[in-house]
Amino acid sequence: MERFVQTLVDAVSLGSLYALTALGIGLIFGVMRLINFAHGELITISAYALLALFGLPVPVMLFGGILTAVVLALLTERAAFRPLRSADPTTLLISSFAVSFFLQKLLILVVGSRLKGLDLLPELNRQTEFLGVRLQMLQIVTIAISAVLLVGLTWFLKATRLGLHMRAAAEDFRMARVLGVRANNVIATAFALSGVLAAAVSCLIVVQTGTVQPRMGVQLVIIAFVGTVIGGLGSLPGAALGGFLVGAASIMLQALLPPDLRAFREAFVFIAVALILLFRPQGLIPARGLKERI
Amino acid sequence: MSATAGGNAPATGKFDRLWPLVALVTAVVLFALIMSLAPAVLQRRATQGLINLTAVVGLYVFAGNSGLLSFGNVAFMAVGAYVSALLTMKTAAKSVFLPDLPAVIASAEWPTFAGALAGGFAAGLVALIVGWPLMRLSGVAASIATFAILVVAYVVFGNWTAVTGGQNSLMGLPAYVGLWTALGWAVAAIVIAFVYQETRSALLLRASREDEAAAQASGVDVVLHRLIAFVISAFLSGIAGVLLAHFLGIVRVENFYLDLTFLIVAMLIIGGRGSLTGAVTGALVIAVLTEALRQSEIGIQVGKTVIAAPPGLGDVILALIMLLIILFRPNGIAGGREIRWPFGKRQWSEAK
């Protein structure tokens, strides 16, 4: 029983992490039809910002991490994505791929490719007794932060004017513009929000692994991509669900697979993904307004 | 996409139609001939350049004709590399490095050419199986999903210790690939890609690239034609992987992951993903450019001081060029067109 609950908490906490990553990607895809590879570099560089600020009070570090990710997100939007706003999705995808590699290689050039230790909030890695089960504080914190961000994002999208504009833009960008939605504001807001989500993921990952390295973001983002695809590209609940499922499934497989097959768990997860896509090529929660109207 | 629309407009005469093939093959052969006169180190770089060219042409067959980028082709390279390596390695070497190998593979000692073909066909077969669900995805989602292929291949090859050696490198395979072998396969890849893109299936696929909905409405089976292109593309990528393995004489799973994917994709984008001319141009231009950057990282001696660029600068510059190309010339150097016979009548119909 205790092992079951532990596995469940593991699954939910990793699932939440991927859900947050997938949401950051889905948010941008919704308004721009851009699959943002560079989201991984937002996570990575935000982690390096934490490293650079190490030693300052924790709130200052966290603020620095968030600020870095938001500013970087806005910069990439302005420099690499705004000029291509009317381009087709593949061109946008290539652009973000190039931005991602440019930032990653630049980071390696500046700080080197070696793993660096960063002991952020070590007290979160302690075990605690929770409802009779021994759990890691961090996992509970991860789940709590994800829940808060998810609720906050939903509230923003449903209850504020800018959120309404964003949903309208996601449904039909041209029509929204005709009706007076300011494209630049909406897209900049989406990028800023994705920066905040990236920074949150970055902090949680750093606390969990205690290290930073230039490739950390890419690995997360590739798996989150697949999450957004099975969830239904362009649908925010789909992104969250897909990301969550991919993360949770890999923990479940880790627990259920015989030991000599465990190393292959990603392969099993992706085979499951392929099977889901056979039956639902449009994703689990298909997006409205994605199919081109003719 | 209107800028790429003129790329494959029907040429008038037979010669006009075949000219891109003649021109590209000539260019690649000339490149190899010039390089064969160069010092051994440079010759090795040229060989690697031709292997990359084969990989870029392989990626182009799918990406160029379908309009969707694939991030999974390096996985097919890995499939080719491992299959050919395992089939051609000396049985004695296999019994040392891979004692747990299944008997069928452990006793195989195929000739290198048969091994290469087996590598290519194995990659094609894998593409057929995984492409079947993935090609049903709409547009850009399919392109993202190809990333899953890359990750799965990386995880499987990196952990299947009994067969691939896992994180250890696979060593002791015949390193038979030199400049001429690489040239032969590069030319073969160009010919295959060219013949394919002249077929009806490729034409239908390009129609779906320009307008998926209109193509479907006209009765084009988009999934089928995408899958055909994907399999041919995987075959050529598999061959490129075989060449890389037998060029280095070693197979390491790390060599077949994100960095190689980036390099191959960057070459195709910079050259121009809309035409075979673009794929070949990109591979050759970047080969020369990376060599120049490598030299600058080694440094130039000025008087008594050595001026050297910091290591890793080459990658940053490559990424930057790719970004600038996509921003300012999204169809790459070749602009989505095939090279044309420069002395004939101009075909204004191509200029849209």
Interface residues (C-beta under 8 A of the other chain):
Chain A: R33 I35 A80 P83 L84 A87 D88 P89 T90 T91 L93 I94 S95 F97 A98 V99 F101 F102 K105 L106 I108 L109 R215 V218 I222 I223 F225 V226 T228 V229 L233 A263 F264 E266 A267 F270 I271 V273 A274 L275 L277 L278 P281 Q282 G283 K291 E292 I294
Chain B: M1 G67 L68 L69 V130 W132 P133 L134 R136 L137 S138 G139 V140 A141 S143 I144 A145 F147 A148 L150 V151 V152 V155 V156 G158 N159 W160 E212 A213 L258 F262 V265 A266 I269 P310 G312 L313 D315 V316 L318 A319 L320 M322 L323 I326 L327 P330
